[in-house]
Amino acid sequence: DDDNDEEEETDFTFPSFEGFFGQNTDFLYYSPHVHLLYSPFLAKCVRSLFAWETFFTNLFLGGTIPDALSILHLNGTKDHLYVRSPLLKIWNPDTSSYDFQHRDDGEHYITYPFFPYIFYLTAQGTSPPRTWSSQLFARLCTAEENTKLVAGSKSCKDIAIAAREWALESIQQHAKDPKGSDDPHCGGEWFEAFLRAEHRDIYDDIDLSDPTVLLRKKYMKSESYGKKHNIGQIKIPPCKGGFQEILEGLNNTENALPSSENSIVTPRVEVMAKILIDIWMSNLIDFSTVLKVAEIVSESKNDKIVVVCYMGAAHTRAASDFYTSRMGFKKKTFIGKVNWDEKEPHTLKLPSNLWNIPHLFK
């Protein structure tokens, strides 16, 4: 082969549960124009909100992969494991019929187009197989009993169990009211996505530069007319009602056999599926973070440890909230600001003890 020839790029999909559900966030927040359908998977393979909660808890919050997969209805529903097809169905006006063609490079490439139910990535050395976060939970629960954290009062198992309870409480709070419970400083993406799907006329006619504003304001000024849109009266349905709409929209019920007749995926149905998944996945990040911090501390031979978390503001605040509200830590210093003016430089003046880390413990 000629050394000057460019290597042909080959698309490869890692069979990852984290990737399959995690990519939903990117498309919900940043690429809403890309058609990616999770609602058929929820309606045909999961079939109930209780089954989803059980499945997710087993998969990511301490259970095993076989136990999680046993919750799903996979026989006869393989077509619904794909969230996006490589083929595009388009209307041909010349023939008055639909044509199928491969999607071109202009459309967003999907890294994880299907749910990996046969082959999948697992935490190394796990038997039965677990995901990384579930194995992290299991390791902390089986750590030596004399491994104590938080001034000697909490064991690794105590922290793991507390973290799971904390994550599930947060999930239930968001699930009851996705708009009202969203982070007023860093949120708004769920409501923005719901507006796009259900109130497209308003979505196209207001300023969307800051999603958090959508949570705080009752009225948004029209960018094309002199009127104002009352977005305060628009609510996102609770996940319980949203899941029922997903079932009804795809002509399925918890006790009925799946059917493809009259199954329609509307923008409203699909956005509620994406919001549901994102509520669980965003809390999974916080759950994994606090467990990893606990593991790092438990394995250290030093009693003075600094853990640096480089994450977004919402996730760092969540980790801080867990260790202060649930574990008894005290918050001594907060540097920076939660809300910044649009043109304000995001510069920080660090105190002397952050230039000399040992001074943190004096």
FENTARA-V729268 format. One record per pair of residues at least 12 apart in sequence whose ideal C-beta (glycine too) atoms are under 10 Angstrom apart, sorted by sequence separation. I is the first residue (numbers start at 1). J is the second residue. D is the distance in Angstrom with one decimal. If there is no record, write none. Layout:
# FENTARA-V729268
((I:J:D) (I:J:D))
This chain:
# FENTARA-V729268
((24:36:7.3) (55:67:9.0) (56:68:7.7) (58:70:8.4) (59:71:8.9) (88:100:7.0) (89:101:8.6) (122:134:9.4) (123:135:3.6) (126:138:8.0) (143:155:7.3) (144:156:8.2) (145:157:8.2) (178:190:5.0) (179:191:4.9) (196:208:8.9) (208:220:9.2) (217:229:9.8) (218:230:6.7) (219:231:7.0) (220:232:9.2) (250:262:9.1) (251:263:4.7) (293:305:9.4) (307:319:9.4) (336:348:5.4) (23:36:7.9) (54:67:8.9) (55:68:5.2) (58:71:6.9) (87:100:5.0) (88:101:5.5) (122:135:8.1) (123:136:7.8) (126:139:9.9) (143:156:3.9) (174:187:9.7) (178:191:7.6) (195:208:8.4) (206:219:9.7) (207:220:7.0) (218:231:7.0) (219:232:6.9) (249:262:9.8) (250:263:4.5) (251:264:8.1) (294:307:9.7) (335:348:5.7) (336:349:9.4) (24:38:6.2) (54:68:8.2) (55:69:8.1) (57:71:9.6) (87:101:6.9) (88:102:7.1) (141:155:9.4) (142:156:8.6) (143:157:6.8) (192:206:9.9) (206:220:4.2) (207:221:7.4) (217:231:6.9) (218:232:3.2) (219:233:9.9) (249:263:7.6) (250:264:7.5) (293:307:5.2) (320:334:8.8) (335:349:7.8) (336:350:10.0) (55:70:9.0) (56:71:9.2) (85:100:9.2) (87:102:6.4) (88:103:4.9) (123:138:8.8) (140:155:8.7) (141:156:7.3) (142:157:7.8) (178:193:10.0) (179:194:7.7) (205:220:8.5) (206:221:7.1) (207:222:9.8) (208:223:9.9) (217:232:7.2) (218:233:8.0) (249:264:6.1) (250:265:6.8) (292:307:8.7) (335:350:6.7) (54:70:9.7) (55:71:4.2) (86:102:6.2) (87:103:7.2) (88:104:8.2) (123:139:9.2) (140:156:4.2) (141:157:4.7) (143:159:9.7) (174:190:8.6) (178:194:7.9) (192:208:6.2) (195:211:9.9) (205:221:9.1) (206:222:6.9) (207:223:6.6) (215:231:9.4) (216:232:9.5) (249:265:6.7) (250:266:9.8) (293:309:7.4) (335:351:7.3) (21:38:8.4) (54:71:5.3) (55:72:6.4) (85:102:9.9) (86:103:6.1) (139:156:8.1) (140:157:6.3) (141:158:9.6) (143:160:8.7) (205:222:5.1) (206:223:6.4) (214:231:6.3) (215:232:9.8) (249:266:6.0) (292:309:9.0) (317:334:9.7) (20:38:9.3) (53:71:9.6) (85:103:8.3) (140:158:9.2) (141:159:9.7) (142:160:9.6) (192:210:9.9) (193:211:9.2) (202:220:7.6) (205:223:5.6) (206:224:9.7) (213:231:9.7) (214:232:9.7) (289:307:9.9) (333:351:7.0) (52:71:8.5) (84:103:8.7) (88:107:7.7) (140:159:6.6) (141:160:5.2) (192:211:4.8) (195:214:7.4) (204:223:8.7) (205:224:5.5) (246:265:9.0) (249:268:7.9) (250:269:7.3) (290:309:9.8) (335:354:7.8) (21:41:9.9) (51:71:5.4) (52:72:9.7) (137:157:9.7) (140:160:4.0) (141:161:7.4) (188:208:9.2) (191:211:7.2) (192:212:9.9) (194:214:9.8) (202:222:8.6) (204:224:8.7) (205:225:7.5) (214:234:9.4) (246:266:10.0) (249:269:3.9) (289:309:6.5) (333:353:8.4) (20:41:9.4) (50:71:9.5) (51:72:7.7) (86:107:10.0) (139:160:8.6) (140:161:8.9) (190:211:8.7) (191:212:9.7) (192:213:9.9) (245:266:9.0) (248:269:8.5) (249:270:8.8) (317:338:8.3) (332:353:9.7) (333:354:8.7) (51:73:8.6) (138:160:8.4) (188:210:7.5) (189:211:5.3) (192:214:5.9) (205:227:9.2) (206:228:9.2) (246:268:9.7) (247:269:9.4) (289:311:7.1) (48:71:9.7) (84:107:9.5) (86:109:9.9) (137:160:5.2) (140:163:8.6) (141:164:9.8) (188:211:2.8) (189:212:9.4) (191:214:5.2) (192:215:9.5) (206:229:6.0) (245:268:7.2) (246:269:5.4) (249:272:9.1) (250:273:9.9) (313:336:8.8) (47:71:9.5) (84:108:9.2) (86:110:8.6) (136:160:8.3) (137:161:8.8) (187:211:6.9) (188:212:4.6) (190:214:9.7) (191:215:6.3) (205:229:6.9) (245:269:6.0) (246:270:8.5) (249:273:9.5) (313:337:9.9) (46:71:7.7) (47:72:8.5) (84:109:9.8) (85:110:9.5) (186:211:8.9) (187:212:6.3) (188:213:7.2) (189:214:9.2) (190:215:9.4) (195:220:9.6) (206:231:7.5) (286:311:9.3) (313:338:7.2) (45:71:9.4) (46:72:6.4) (47:73:6.0) (84:110:4.7) (137:163:7.8) (186:212:6.9) (188:214:4.9) (203:229:9.5) (242:268:9.0) (246:272:6.3) (285:311:7.9) (289:315:6.4) (293:319:6.9) (45:72:4.9) (46:73:7.7) (83:110:7.3) (86:113:7.4) (136:163:9.8) (137:164:6.8) (185:212:6.4) (187:214:9.1) (188:215:5.0) (202:229:4.8) (242:269:8.5) (245:272:6.3) (246:273:5.7) (285:312:9.1) (288:315:10.0) (289:316:8.5) (292:319:9.7) (333:360:9.3) (44:72:9.6) (45:73:5.5) (82:110:9.6) (84:112:9.2) (85:113:7.7) (184:212:6.3) (187:215:6.2) (188:216:8.7) (201:229:8.7) (202:230:9.1) (203:231:9.7) (244:272:9.8) (245:273:9.5) (286:314:8.6) (290:318:8.2) (294:322:9.9) (332:360:8.8) (44:73:7.1) (45:74:6.4) (83:112:7.9) (84:113:5.0) (85:114:9.8) (182:211:9.1) (183:212:7.9) (202:231:6.6) (242:271:9.0) (243:272:7.7) (285:314:9.2) (286:315:5.9) (289:318:7.6) (290:319:5.5) (293:322:9.1) (294:323:9.1) (44:74:9.6) (45:75:10.0) (47:77:9.4) (83:113:6.2) (84:114:8.6) (182:212:8.7) (185:215:9.5) (199:229:8.3) (242:272:3.7) (243:273:8.4) (246:276:8.3) (285:315:5.6) (286:316:9.6) (289:319:5.0) (290:320:9.7) (293:323:7.7) (41:72:9.0) (46:77:9.9) (82:113:5.8) (83:114:7.1) (184:215:5.6) (185:216:10.0) (237:268:9.0) (241:272:8.7) (242:273:7.8) (286:317:9.4) (287:318:9.3) (290:321:9.5) (291:322:10.0) (44:76:8.8) (45:77:5.1) (81:113:9.4) (82:114:4.6) (83:115:7.8) (182:214:9.5) (183:215:8.4) (184:216:6.4) (199:231:8.1) (202:234:8.0) (282:314:7.9) (283:315:9.9) (286:318:4.2) (287:319:9.9) (290:322:4.8) (44:77:4.6) (45:78:9.2) (81:114:5.1) (82:115:7.9) (182:215:5.8) (239:272:7.7) (242:275:7.3) (243:276:6.8) (282:315:8.1) (285:318:8.3) (286:319:6.4) (289:322:8.6) (290:323:6.9) (294:327:8.9) (43:77:9.5) (44:78:9.8) (46:80:9.8) (80:114:9.9) (81:115:4.2) (195:229:9.4) (238:272:9.8) (239:273:9.9) (242:276:6.3) (285:319:9.5) (21:56:8.5) (44:79:8.3) (45:80:5.8) (80:115:8.7) (81:116:8.6) (179:214:8.8) (180:215:8.5) (199:234:6.4) (236:271:8.8) (237:272:6.6) (283:318:8.2) (286:321:8.8) (287:322:9.0) (41:77:8.5) (44:80:4.1) (45:81:6.8) (78:114:9.1) (81:117:6.5) (179:215:6.9) (195:231:7.2) (198:234:7.9) (236:272:7.8) (239:275:7.6) (240:276:9.9) (282:318:9.0) (286:322:7.3) (290:326:8.7) (40:77:8.7) (43:80:7.6) (44:81:9.0) (78:115:9.5) (239:276:5.0) (290:327:8.6) (21:59:8.9) (42:80:9.0) (198:236:8.9) (237:275:9.3) (17:56:9.9) (21:60:8.7) (40:79:8.0) (41:80:5.4) (78:117:8.5) (195:234:7.1) (198:237:9.8) (236:275:6.7) (40:80:4.2) (41:81:6.4) (191:231:8.1) (194:234:7.7) (239:279:6.9) (18:59:9.5) (39:80:9.3) (40:81:8.8) (41:82:8.5) (74:115:9.0) (194:235:8.9) (195:236:9.5) (239:280:9.4) (17:59:6.1) (18:60:8.0) (38:80:9.8) (40:82:8.5) (41:83:6.8) (194:236:5.0) (17:60:7.6) (37:80:9.0) (40:83:8.1) (72:115:8.6) (74:117:5.9) (191:234:7.9) (193:236:9.1) (194:237:8.9) (39:83:9.4) (74:118:9.7) (191:235:9.0) (37:82:8.5) (38:83:5.6) (72:117:7.5) (191:236:6.3) (37:83:5.5) (38:84:9.9) (69:115:9.8) (190:236:6.3) (36:83:5.2) (37:84:7.1) (17:65:7.8) (35:83:9.4) (36:84:5.3) (37:85:9.5) (69:117:6.2) (194:242:9.9) (306:354:9.7) (35:84:7.1) (69:118:9.8) (34:84:8.1) (35:85:9.6) (17:68:8.4) (65:116:10.0) (69:120:9.2) (306:357:5.7) (17:69:9.9) (65:117:9.7) (179:231:9.9) (306:358:9.4) (35:88:9.4) (304:357:9.2) (182:236:8.9) (304:358:7.9) (306:360:6.7) (65:120:6.8) (179:234:8.0) (180:235:7.7) (181:236:9.9) (306:361:9.0) (27:83:9.3) (65:121:10.0) (179:235:5.8) (180:236:8.6) (304:360:8.1) (305:361:9.6) (27:84:9.6) (65:122:6.5) (178:235:8.7) (179:236:4.5) (304:361:4.9) (64:122:9.6) (65:123:9.5) (177:235:7.7) (178:236:4.3) (179:237:9.6) (303:361:9.3) (24:83:8.3) (177:236:7.6) (178:237:8.1) (23:83:8.6) (177:237:9.5) (178:238:7.6) (20:81:9.4) (23:84:10.0) (65:126:8.5) (67:128:7.9) (177:238:6.5) (178:239:7.2) (21:83:10.0) (64:126:8.0) (66:128:5.5) (68:130:9.4) (176:238:5.2) (177:239:9.5) (20:83:7.8) (64:127:9.3) (65:128:7.0) (66:129:7.1) (67:130:9.6) (68:131:8.5) (175:238:6.4) (176:239:7.6) (64:128:4.4) (65:129:4.6) (66:130:9.6) (174:238:9.8) (175:239:3.9) (176:240:8.0) (178:242:8.4) (63:128:9.5) (64:129:6.6) (65:130:6.2) (174:239:8.1) (175:240:7.2) (64:130:5.5) (65:131:6.6) (68:134:8.8) (63:130:7.5) (64:131:9.0) (67:134:9.8) (172:239:9.1) (175:242:8.8) (200:267:8.0) (62:130:8.4) (63:131:9.0) (171:239:9.0) (175:243:9.5) (198:266:9.1) (62:131:9.8) (65:134:8.0) (197:266:8.1) (198:267:7.0) (199:268:9.8) (45:115:7.5) (60:130:9.3) (61:131:9.3) (64:134:7.0) (197:267:3.8) (198:268:4.9) (59:130:8.8) (60:131:5.6) (62:133:8.2) (63:134:5.9) (64:135:9.5) (196:267:7.6) (197:268:5.4) (35:107:9.0) (36:108:8.6) (45:117:8.8) (58:130:9.5) (59:131:6.0) (60:132:8.8) (61:133:7.0) (62:134:5.3) (197:269:8.7) (34:107:7.1) (35:108:9.5) (41:114:9.4) (58:131:9.6) (60:133:5.0) (61:134:6.6) (62:135:9.1) (194:267:9.5) (197:270:7.0) (198:271:7.3) (33:107:9.4) (34:108:4.4) (36:110:6.8) (41:115:6.2) (59:133:8.8) (60:134:6.0) (62:136:9.0) (63:137:8.8) (64:138:8.9) (193:267:9.6) (194:268:8.1) (197:271:3.8) (198:272:9.3) (11:86:9.6) (33:108:8.2) (34:109:9.6) (59:134:7.0) (62:137:4.0) (63:138:9.1) (196:271:7.4) (197:272:8.3) (34:110:7.8) (36:112:9.9) (58:134:7.8) (61:137:6.6) (62:138:6.5) (195:271:9.4) (31:108:5.6) (36:113:8.9) (38:115:9.4) (57:134:9.3) (60:137:8.9) (193:270:9.8) (194:271:5.7) (197:274:9.1) (30:108:9.9) (62:140:9.5) (193:271:5.3) (194:272:7.9) (197:275:9.6) (62:141:7.6) (193:272:9.6) (194:274:9.7) (27:108:7.7) (190:271:8.6) (193:274:6.9) (194:275:7.1) (26:108:9.3) (190:272:9.8) (193:275:6.8) (27:110:8.6) (190:274:8.8) (191:275:9.3) (26:111:9.4) (190:275:5.0) (193:278:8.9) (189:275:9.1) (190:276:9.9) (23:110:7.3) (23:111:6.1) (24:112:9.4) (190:278:7.1) (22:111:9.8) (23:112:5.3) (189:278:8.1) (190:279:8.0) (22:112:8.2) (23:113:9.4) (20:111:9.1) (21:112:8.5) (19:111:6.4) (20:112:4.4) (190:282:9.7) (19:112:4.5) (20:113:8.8) (189:282:9.8) (18:112:9.2) (20:114:7.6) (21:115:8.8) (178:272:8.9) (16:111:9.0) (17:112:9.2) (20:115:5.7) (187:282:9.7) (16:112:6.6) (20:116:6.5) (179:275:9.7) (13:110:8.5) (14:111:7.9) (15:112:8.4) (19:116:8.6) (178:275:5.6) (182:279:9.7) (11:109:6.8) (13:111:6.2) (14:112:7.6) (17:115:8.1) (62:160:7.6) (178:276:8.6) (181:279:9.3) (11:110:9.4) (12:111:8.8) (13:112:5.9) (15:114:8.7) (17:116:6.6) (61:160:9.9) (62:161:8.9) (183:282:9.6) (11:111:8.3) (13:113:6.6) (15:115:9.2) (16:116:6.7) (17:117:9.6) (20:120:9.0) (175:275:9.4) (178:278:9.2) (13:114:7.7) (15:116:3.5) (19:120:9.9) (62:163:9.7) (174:275:9.0) (175:276:7.4) (178:279:6.8) (11:113:9.8) (14:116:8.5) (15:117:9.0) (18:120:9.8) (19:121:8.3) (61:163:8.9) (62:164:6.2) (174:276:9.6) (13:116:8.4) (15:118:7.9) (17:120:6.1) (18:121:7.9) (61:164:5.3) (15:119:4.8) (16:120:6.8) (17:121:7.6) (174:278:9.3) (175:279:5.9) (14:119:9.9) (15:120:4.6) (16:121:4.8) (17:122:9.2) (171:276:9.9) (174:279:4.6) (175:280:8.7) (14:120:9.0) (15:121:6.2) (16:122:9.8) (61:167:6.8) (173:279:9.4) (174:280:8.9) (14:121:6.2) (15:122:9.9) (57:164:8.1) (60:167:9.5) (61:168:7.5) (172:279:9.5) (171:279:5.9) (174:282:8.3) (170:279:8.8) (171:280:5.9) (174:283:7.5) (57:167:9.5) (61:171:9.7) (173:283:9.8) (57:168:7.5) (171:282:9.1) (172:283:9.9) (56:168:9.9) (168:280:9.7) (170:282:9.1) (171:283:5.0) (18:131:6.8) (167:280:9.0) (170:283:5.2) (171:284:9.1) (17:131:5.9) (18:132:7.3) (57:171:9.6) (169:283:9.5) (16:131:9.0) (17:132:9.6) (18:133:8.1) (53:168:8.4) (56:171:8.7) (168:283:8.2) (16:132:9.8) (17:133:9.9) (167:283:4.9) (170:286:7.4) (171:287:9.5) (166:283:9.0) (167:284:7.3) (170:287:8.9) (53:171:8.2) (167:285:9.7) (53:172:9.0) (167:286:6.5) (168:287:8.9) (166:286:8.3) (167:287:4.0) (166:287:7.8) (167:288:9.3) (53:175:9.0) (163:286:8.5) (164:287:6.8) (167:290:8.6) (163:287:5.6) (166:290:7.8) (167:291:9.7) (163:288:9.0) (49:175:8.3) (163:289:9.2) (186:312:6.9) (160:287:9.6) (163:290:5.0) (164:291:8.9) (186:313:5.4) (187:314:7.3) (212:339:8.7) (162:290:8.8) (163:291:5.6) (185:313:7.0) (186:314:4.0) (185:314:7.6) (186:315:9.0) (160:290:9.2) (163:293:9.8) (183:313:8.7) (159:290:7.4) (160:291:6.2) (163:294:7.7) (183:314:5.2) (186:317:8.1) (159:291:7.4) (162:294:9.7) (182:314:9.8) (185:317:8.2) (210:342:8.4) (209:342:8.8) (159:293:9.0) (160:294:7.3) (183:317:8.2) (156:291:9.1) (159:294:4.6) (160:295:9.3) (183:318:9.0) (158:294:9.5) (159:295:9.3) (156:294:6.1) (159:297:9.3) (155:294:9.8) (156:295:7.4) (159:298:8.7) (154:294:8.8) (156:297:9.1) (156:298:5.2) (155:298:9.0) (156:299:9.7) (149:293:9.6) (150:294:9.1) (149:294:6.2) (149:295:9.9) (147:294:9.7) (150:297:9.0) (147:295:10.0) (149:297:5.7) (170:318:7.8) (149:298:6.1) (137:287:8.3) (147:297:9.5) (148:298:8.6) (133:284:6.4) (136:287:9.2) (137:288:9.0) (140:291:6.1) (143:294:9.2) (147:298:5.0) (167:318:9.3) (170:321:9.4) (133:285:9.3) (136:288:6.6) (139:291:8.8) (140:292:9.7) (143:295:8.3) (147:299:8.7) (166:318:9.1) (170:322:9.5) (185:337:10.0) (186:338:8.6) (131:284:9.6) (185:338:5.0) (133:287:6.7) (134:288:9.9) (137:291:6.2) (140:294:6.1) (144:298:8.9) (184:338:9.4) (185:339:6.5) (133:288:4.6) (136:291:4.9) (140:295:6.2) (143:298:6.1) (166:321:8.6) (167:322:8.9) (184:339:9.5) (132:288:7.6) (133:289:10.0) (136:292:6.5) (139:295:6.8) (143:299:9.1) (166:322:5.6) (32:189:9.7) (131:288:9.8) (133:291:7.3) (136:294:9.1) (137:295:10.0) (140:298:7.4) (29:188:9.9) (30:189:9.0) (133:292:9.1) (136:295:6.5) (139:298:9.4) (163:322:6.7) (166:325:8.4) (29:189:4.8) (32:192:8.5) (132:292:9.7) (139:299:10.0) (162:322:7.9) (163:323:10.0) (166:326:5.8) (28:189:6.8) (29:190:9.2) (32:193:6.1) (165:326:8.5) (166:327:9.8) (28:190:7.9) (29:192:8.4) (33:196:9.3) (159:322:9.0) (163:326:8.0) (25:189:8.6) (28:192:9.3) (29:193:7.6) (32:196:5.6) (159:323:9.1) (162:326:5.3) (163:327:9.3) (28:193:5.4) (32:197:8.2) (162:327:7.2) (27:193:9.6) (159:326:8.5) (28:196:9.9) (158:326:9.9) (159:327:6.8) (158:327:8.8) (80:250:8.9) (32:203:9.6) (80:252:10.0) (154:326:9.4) (150:323:8.2) (154:327:6.3) (149:323:10.0) (153:327:8.9) (154:328:8.0) (153:328:7.3) (150:326:9.8) (151:327:9.6) (150:327:5.1) (151:328:7.5) (80:258:7.6) (149:327:7.9) (150:328:5.9) (151:329:9.2) (79:258:9.6) (150:329:7.1) (80:260:9.3) (76:257:8.4) (77:258:5.8) (79:260:8.3) (29:211:8.7) (76:258:6.9) (75:258:10.0) (80:263:9.8) (73:257:9.5) (73:258:7.6) (53:239:9.6) (52:239:8.9) (49:238:9.8) (49:239:6.5) (50:240:9.7) (83:273:9.9) (49:240:5.7) (52:243:7.3) (49:241:9.6) (51:243:9.7) (49:242:8.7) (50:243:9.4) (49:243:4.4) (48:243:7.2) (49:244:8.2) (47:243:9.3) (48:244:9.4) (46:243:8.6) (49:246:9.4) (49:247:9.5) (47:246:9.8) (48:247:8.0) (42:242:9.8) (43:243:8.7) (46:246:9.3) (47:247:7.3) (42:243:7.0) (46:247:9.7) (43:245:10.0) (39:242:9.9) (43:246:5.2) (44:247:9.5) (51:254:8.2) (39:243:9.6) (42:246:5.5) (43:247:5.4) (50:254:8.8) (41:246:9.9) (42:247:8.3) (43:248:9.0) (47:252:6.9) (48:253:9.2) (49:254:9.4) (39:245:9.3) (40:246:9.0) (43:249:7.5) (44:250:7.0) (47:253:8.1) (48:254:4.7) (39:246:5.0) (43:250:4.0) (44:251:10.0) (47:254:5.3) (48:255:9.5) (38:246:9.3) (39:247:9.4) (42:250:8.6) (43:251:8.4) (44:252:6.3) (46:254:9.8) (47:255:8.8) (40:249:9.8) (43:252:4.7) (47:256:9.0) (39:249:7.0) (40:250:6.1) (42:252:9.6) (43:253:9.4) (39:250:6.4) (47:258:8.3) (40:252:9.2) (37:250:10.0) (44:257:9.8) (45:258:8.6) (44:258:4.6) (43:258:7.7) (44:259:9.2) (44:260:9.0) (40:258:9.2) (44:263:8.8) (61:280:9.3) (40:260:9.4) (43:263:8.0) (60:280:8.0) (56:277:8.9) (59:280:9.9) (60:281:8.6) (43:265:9.1) (61:283:9.4) (40:263:7.7) (57:280:9.3) (60:283:9.7) (61:284:7.6) (39:263:9.7) (52:276:7.4) (56:280:5.3) (60:284:5.4) (40:265:6.7) (52:277:8.8) (56:281:8.9) (59:284:9.6) (62:287:9.5) (39:265:5.5) (43:269:8.6) (61:287:6.6) (38:265:9.6) (39:266:8.9) (42:269:9.6) (46:273:9.9) (49:276:8.2) (53:280:8.4) (56:283:9.8) (60:287:7.8) (61:288:9.6) (37:265:5.6) (42:270:10.0) (52:280:8.1) (56:284:8.2) (60:288:8.3) (39:268:9.9) (40:269:9.7) (62:291:9.8) (35:265:9.2) (39:269:5.1) (40:270:9.2) (42:272:9.3) (43:273:8.4) (61:291:10.0) (39:270:5.0) (42:273:5.3) (35:267:9.8) (37:269:9.3) (38:270:7.1) (39:271:9.0) (41:273:8.0) (37:270:5.9) (38:271:10.0) (39:272:7.7) (40:273:8.7) (36:270:8.2) (38:272:9.9) (39:273:3.9) (42:276:7.4) (32:267:9.5) (35:270:8.5) (38:273:4.5) (39:274:8.3) (42:277:8.1) (37:273:7.9) (38:274:6.0) (41:277:9.4) (36:273:9.9) (37:274:9.3) (39:276:9.4) (36:274:7.9) (38:276:8.5) (39:277:10.0) (32:271:8.5) (38:277:6.0) (38:278:10.0) (28:270:9.9) (32:274:9.1) (28:271:7.7) (28:273:9.9) (29:274:9.7) (28:274:4.6) (27:274:7.4) (28:275:7.3) (24:273:8.7) (25:274:8.5) (28:277:8.4) (29:278:8.3) (24:274:5.5) (28:278:5.7) (24:275:9.4) (27:278:9.9) (24:276:9.6) (25:277:8.3) (24:277:4.9) (25:278:5.3) (28:281:10.0) (24:278:6.0) (22:277:9.2) (21:277:5.7) (22:278:9.4) (24:280:10.0) (25:281:6.1) (20:277:9.8) (21:278:8.8) (24:281:6.9) (25:282:7.1) (23:281:9.7) (21:280:7.8) (22:281:5.8) (21:281:5.5) (22:282:9.8) (25:285:9.5) (22:284:8.6) (18:281:8.5) (21:284:8.5) (22:285:9.0) (18:284:8.4) (18:288:9.7))
